[in-house]
Amino acid sequence: MNTPASGGESSAELLRPEVSAPVHELVHESSSAQWLARYQHSLMGVFGTPQRVLVRGAGALVWDADGKEYLDLLGGVAVNALGHAHPFVTSVITSQLATLGHVSNFFTSPTQVALAEKLLQITQAPEGSTAFFTNSGTEANEAAFKIARVWGNQNAKPRILALEGAFHGRSMGALALTAKEAYRKPFEPLPPGVEHLPFGDLNALREALASQDVAALFVEPIQGEVGVRPLPTGYLKAARELTRQAGALLIVDEVQTGIGRTGQWLATPEIYGSGFSPAELPDVVTLAKGLGSGFPIGALIAVGSNISGLLGPGSHGTTFGGNPAATAAALATLHTIESTGLLGQVRTRGEALRKALADVEHVTEVRGSGLLIGFDLDLPIAAAMVQAALDAGFIINSPGPQTIRLAPPLILSQEQSDSFITALPKIIGAAQTPGESGTK
């Protein structure tokens, strides 16, 4: 039986080929200027004015509505791990949507179970560990916040620690963990009990944990939003020991650093330093960004049965989290990274790119791991460099006035990397003299 649609047409009629036109035909072709004018009238201004109107991508390249090509060195902020329109990922998502797209969490699906098993394997989580799926990194950190609260309530530990410079998301619980005052102030009062310690200061951590009333410590192995700042060598390993001694959970946010971004499945072992063993895993790991190659998905790994049992039936949930399409996208992403040897390529390509950046005039420091890279300049021209880079055909990001962040697709070629290094001196020069940026 056909059910009438709102316009009087049946659902079957709406699906006729001549009616169900491709999306690009439904929205019509317009110039960037026309799209931006429409944007200003129809979207809330929380992101400011978009830098460009992008219409398609392939690999590490994207094109705007005016036909200009760009090398994407930001990757949707570390999201597009396999670049744009990856043929295998696209085919898997299409096939899954044509079979089963959403079922709610009253049910499960083979892709959901298989992805949980795969994530437990690659994170080296021990028996009794479990996964929880969300739609984003913020939601994964919200779930981690709840775990910390339950642990704290069960053990009379009301305090939660995070670090200065931290970014864990913008929803209210994740925002309480995020350190930037400009993000926090308009929405106070935030959930109470969160304190921010000086970044990388082990003495401050020891002092904070000495009272034995801390439920959890949240850390990022590399802080991306402040310009790609790795934890000092030995800090995370010491934090693992100190939190265990204090009966506090160690929760590591790998939303930006996980899933091959640093040339490892997780950045945690690398940041621990030498001698890491699975026994030193955090109690909770959160993931997102690159996990779905652009398809929205996040995940939380609860390490060990004691942590897995803290959130039971009815204590948390999500409508879309772990749906068949998202988990299929993540499985396709992990399979591609693993089967094509991308982890080793990321390490090699990232090391070469960091070395090349260090030799560029006006670059004072280069940080990061794999293809998560930040570099500082001797002039406060980072914002102008973003514009100059766009004019020259490159997408980059400025998390600070003298800092540039790069998080390109993991499939970035050596030729593409070299093209940016070749263009960088001119981009820096154009940023110092606005209006003189070149074209790619």
C-alpha positions in Angstrom: 0.0 0.0 0.0 1.3 3.5 -0.9 1.2 6.0 1.9 0.6 9.6 0.6 3.5 12.0 1.0 3.0 15.5 2.3 2.6 16.8 -1.2 0.0 14.2 -2.2 2.4 12.0 -4.1 2.9 8.4 -3.0 6.3 7.3 -1.7 6.6 5.1 -4.8 6.0 8.1 -7.0 8.6 10.1 -5.2 11.2 7.4 -5.9 10.7 7.4 -9.7 14.0 8.2 -11.5 12.6 11.3 -13.1 11.5 12.7 -9.7 14.4 11.6 -7.4 17.0 13.8 -9.1 20.6 13.7 -7.9 21.4 16.0 -5.1 23.5 18.3 -7.2 20.5 18.9 -9.5 18.1 19.5 -6.6 20.3 22.2 -5.1 21.3 23.7 -8.6 24.7 24.9 -9.6 25.7 28.3 -8.2 29.0 30.3 -7.7 30.8 30.4 -4.4 29.5 34.0 -3.9 25.9 32.9 -4.4 26.3 29.9 -2.0 27.9 32.1 0.6 25.1 34.7 0.4 22.6 31.9 0.9 24.6 30.5 3.8 24.5 33.8 5.6 20.7 33.8 5.4 20.0 30.2 6.3 22.7 28.9 8.8 23.4 29.9 12.3 26.6 31.9 12.5 28.5 29.7 15.0 31.3 29.0 12.5 31.6 32.5 11.1 31.9 32.9 7.3 33.1 29.7 5.5 36.4 30.1 3.8 35.3 28.3 0.7 32.3 26.4 -0.7 33.6 22.9 -1.5 31.6 20.7 -3.9 33.6 17.6 -4.5 36.8 15.7 -3.6 39.1 12.9 -4.7 41.9 11.6 -2.6 43.7 14.5 -1.0 42.2 17.0 -3.4 39.0 19.1 -3.2 37.4 21.5 -5.6 35.2 24.6 -4.8 32.0 25.8 -6.4 34.1 27.9 -8.8 36.2 25.0 -10.0 39.4 25.8 -8.1 41.5 22.9 -6.9 43.1 22.6 -3.4 45.4 20.1 -1.7 43.6 19.3 1.5 46.3 19.4 4.3 43.7 19.6 7.1 41.6 16.5 6.2 38.4 17.9 7.8 40.6 18.3 11.0 42.0 14.8 11.0 38.7 13.2 9.9 39.3 12.2 6.3 41.8 9.5 7.0 41.6 8.0 3.5 40.9 11.2 1.7 37.8 12.1 -0.1 35.5 9.7 -2.0 37.7 6.7 -1.3 36.3 4.0 -3.7 36.3 1.1 -1.2 34.8 3.0 1.7 32.2 4.6 -0.6 31.2 1.2 -2.0 30.9 -0.4 1.5 28.7 2.4 2.8 26.6 2.3 -0.3 26.2 -1.4 -0.1 25.3 -1.3 3.6 22.8 1.5 3.1 21.2 -0.5 0.4 20.9 -3.4 2.8 20.3 -2.0 6.2 21.0 1.6 7.4 19.5 2.1 10.8 17.8 -0.3 13.3 18.0 1.5 16.7 19.9 0.1 19.7 17.0 -2.3 20.6 18.9 -4.4 18.0 22.4 -5.0 16.9 24.0 -5.8 13.5 27.0 -7.8 12.3 28.9 -4.7 11.5 28.5 -3.3 15.0 29.7 -6.5 16.6 32.6 -6.9 14.2 33.8 -3.3 14.7 33.8 -3.7 18.5 35.9 -6.8 18.2 38.3 -5.2 15.8 38.8 -2.1 18.0 39.4 -4.2 21.0 42.0 -6.1 19.0 43.9 -3.2 17.7 43.9 -1.3 21.0 45.2 -4.5 22.7 42.4 -4.3 25.3 42.3 -7.3 27.6 39.5 -9.8 28.1 36.5 -8.2 29.7 37.0 -4.9 27.8 34.1 -3.5 25.7 33.2 -0.8 23.2 30.5 1.8 23.1 29.7 3.6 19.9 28.7 7.3 19.4 28.4 9.8 16.6 31.3 12.0 17.5 34.3 12.5 19.7 32.4 14.9 22.0 29.8 12.2 22.6 32.5 9.6 23.3 34.0 12.0 25.9 30.5 12.6 27.4 30.3 8.9 27.9 33.7 8.9 29.5 32.7 11.8 31.7 29.7 9.6 32.9 32.0 6.7 33.6 34.3 9.0 35.7 31.2 10.3 37.6 29.9 6.8 38.4 33.4 5.7 39.5 33.7 8.8 41.7 30.2 8.4 43.2 30.9 4.7 44.1 34.3 5.6 45.7 33.7 9.0 47.3 35.9 10.7 44.7 34.2 13.9 43.6 37.1 15.5 41.6 38.0 15.1 37.9 41.3 16.4 36.5 42.1 17.7 33.0 45.0 19.7 31.7 45.5 23.3 30.7 45.2 23.5 26.9 42.8 20.6 26.8 40.0 20.3 24.2 37.6 17.5 24.7 34.5 18.9 23.0 31.7 21.5 23.3 28.7 19.7 24.8 28.3 20.5 28.5 30.2 17.6 30.1 33.0 17.7 27.5 33.1 21.5 27.7 33.7 21.2 31.5 36.8 19.2 30.6 37.9 21.7 27.9 40.2 24.4 29.2 39.7 27.4 26.8 38.0 30.1 28.7 36.4 31.6 25.6 34.6 28.4 24.9 33.5 27.9 28.5 32.5 31.3 29.8 29.2 31.9 27.9 27.8 28.6 29.1 28.6 28.6 32.8 27.8 27.2 35.2 29.3 24.0 33.8 29.1 20.6 35.5 31.2 21.0 38.7 34.2 19.2 40.1 36.6 19.6 37.1 40.0 21.1 37.7 42.7 21.9 35.1 46.3 21.2 36.0 49.4 22.8 34.4 50.3 21.0 31.2 52.9 18.3 31.6 53.6 19.2 35.3 54.1 15.9 37.1 54.5 17.6 40.5 51.2 19.3 40.1 49.6 15.9 39.2 51.2 14.2 42.3 49.9 17.0 44.5 46.4 16.8 43.0 46.2 13.1 43.5 47.6 13.1 47.0 44.3 13.6 48.7 42.9 10.3 47.2 39.6 12.0 46.2 40.1 12.2 42.4 37.8 10.1 40.2 39.7 10.4 36.9 42.4 12.2 34.9 41.5 13.1 31.3 44.5 13.7 28.9 45.2 13.9 25.2 48.5 12.3 24.1 48.9 15.3 21.8 46.9 18.4 22.3 45.8 19.4 18.8 43.8 22.5 19.4 46.7 24.4 20.9 49.0 23.7 18.0 49.9 20.0 18.2 51.6 19.8 21.7 52.7 16.3 22.7 52.8 15.4 26.4 56.3 15.4 27.7 58.1 12.1 27.5 57.4 10.0 30.6 54.4 12.0 31.7 51.7 9.6 30.5 53.6 6.6 31.9 53.9 8.4 35.3 50.3 9.4 35.2 49.3 5.7 34.7 51.3 4.8 37.9 50.0 7.8 39.9 46.4 7.3 39.0 46.5 3.6 39.9 48.1 4.5 43.3 45.4 7.0 43.9 42.5 4.8 42.8 41.7 7.2 39.9 40.9 6.3 36.3 43.2 7.3 33.5 41.0 8.4 30.5 42.9 9.1 27.3 41.3 11.1 24.5 42.6 9.8 21.2 39.8 11.4 19.2 42.3 13.3 17.0 45.4 11.1 17.5 43.9 7.6 17.1 43.3 5.4 14.0 46.7 5.8 12.3 47.0 9.6 12.6 50.5 9.3 14.2 51.5 6.2 12.3 50.2 3.9 15.1 46.7 2.7 15.8 46.9 4.7 19.0 49.4 7.5 20.0 49.3 6.3 23.6 52.1 3.7 23.4 54.4 6.2 21.6 53.7 8.9 24.2 54.3 6.5 27.0 57.8 6.1 25.8 60.0 3.0 25.9 58.8 -0.1 27.8 55.0 0.2 27.1 53.0 -2.9 27.6 49.2 -3.5 27.3 49.0 -3.8 31.1 49.7 0.0 31.1 46.7 0.8 28.9 44.4 3.6 30.2 41.1 2.7 31.8 39.2 4.4 29.0 40.1 5.4 25.4 37.9 7.6 23.3 38.1 7.6 19.5 36.3 9.4 16.6 37.5 11.6 13.7 39.4 9.3 11.3 37.5 6.2 12.4 34.9 6.5 9.7 36.8 8.3 7.0 34.3 11.2 7.1 31.2 9.1 8.1 30.2 10.3 11.6 31.2 7.8 14.3 32.9 7.8 17.6 33.8 5.1 20.1 34.7 4.5 23.7 36.9 1.6 24.8 36.4 0.5 28.4 39.5 -1.4 29.4 38.7 -4.4 31.6 35.5 -5.7 33.1 35.6 -3.4 36.1 35.4 -0.4 33.9 33.0 -2.0 31.4 30.5 -2.6 34.1 30.2 1.0 35.3 27.6 1.9 32.7 24.8 -0.7 32.7 21.5 -1.1 30.9 19.6 2.2 30.9 22.4 4.3 32.2 23.4 5.8 28.9 22.4 5.6 25.3 22.4 7.0 21.8 19.9 6.9 18.9 22.3 6.8 15.9 25.5 5.5 17.6 26.8 2.2 16.2 24.3 2.1 13.3 25.1 -0.4 10.5 26.2 2.2 8.0 28.6 4.0 10.4 30.1 0.8 11.7 30.5 -0.5 8.1 32.4 2.7 7.2 34.7 2.2 10.1 35.4 -1.4 9.3 36.2 -0.4 5.7 38.5 2.3 7.0 40.4 0.0 9.4 40.7 -2.7 6.7 42.1 -0.3 4.2 44.7 1.1 6.6 45.7 -2.4 7.6 45.8 -4.0 4.2 47.7 -1.2 2.4 50.4 -0.7 5.0 49.4 2.9 5.6 50.7 3.1 9.2 54.3 2.7 8.0 53.7 5.2 5.2 52.3 7.7 7.7 55.4 7.5 9.8 57.7 7.8 6.9 55.8 10.6 5.2 55.3 12.5 8.4 59.0 12.4 9.4 60.0 13.6 6.0 57.5 16.5 6.1 58.5 17.6 9.6 62.2 17.6 8.5 61.4 19.6 5.4 59.3 22.1 7.4 62.2 22.7 9.8 64.4 23.9 7.0 61.9 26.6 5.8 62.8 30.2 6.6 60.7 31.7 9.4 59.7 28.3 10.8 61.0 28.2 14.4 59.7 24.9 15.7 58.1 21.8 14.3 56.1 19.3 16.5 53.9 16.3 16.2 53.9 12.7 15.1 53.0 11.0 11.9 50.7 13.2 9.9 49.6 15.4 12.9 52.0 18.3 12.6 52.2 21.8 14.1 54.8 24.4 13.3 55.6 27.8 14.7 56.6 30.9 12.9 58.7 33.9 14.0 55.9 36.3 13.1 52.2 36.4 14.1 51.0 35.7 10.5 49.3 32.4 10.8 45.8 33.6 10.0 47.1 35.5 7.0 48.9 32.3 6.0 45.7 30.3 5.9 44.3 32.8 3.4 47.5 32.9 1.4 47.6 29.1 1.3 44.0 29.0 0.0 44.9 31.5 -2.7 47.8 29.2 -3.6 45.6 26.0 -3.6 46.3 24.6 -0.1 44.1 24.0 2.9 45.8 24.5 6.3 44.7 25.7 9.8 45.9 28.2 12.3 45.2 27.2 16.0 47.3 30.2 17.2 48.6 33.5 15.9 52.1 32.0 15.2 51.1 28.4 14.7 50.0 26.3 11.7 48.4 22.8 12.0 48.5 20.1 9.4 46.4 16.9 9.5 46.2 15.7 5.9 44.7 12.5 4.7 46.9 9.5 5.5 47.1 8.7 1.8 49.0 12.0 1.1 51.6 11.3 -1.6 55.3 12.4 -1.4 54.7 14.6 -4.5 51.8 16.3 -2.8 53.8 16.9 0.4 56.7 18.3 -1.7 54.4 20.6 -3.5 53.4 22.3 -0.2 57.0 22.6 0.9 57.9 24.2 -2.4 55.0 26.7 -2.2 55.5 27.5 1.6 58.1 30.2 1.3 55.9 32.1 -1.2 52.8 31.6 1.1 54.8 33.0 4.1 55.9 35.9 2.0 52.3 36.6 0.8 51.1 36.5 4.4 53.6 39.2 5.3 52.4 41.3 2.3 48.7 40.6 2.0 47.4 40.8 -1.6 50.4 39.2 -3.1 49.6 35.5 -2.7 50.1 33.4 -5.8 48.0 30.6 -7.3 48.7 26.9 -7.5 
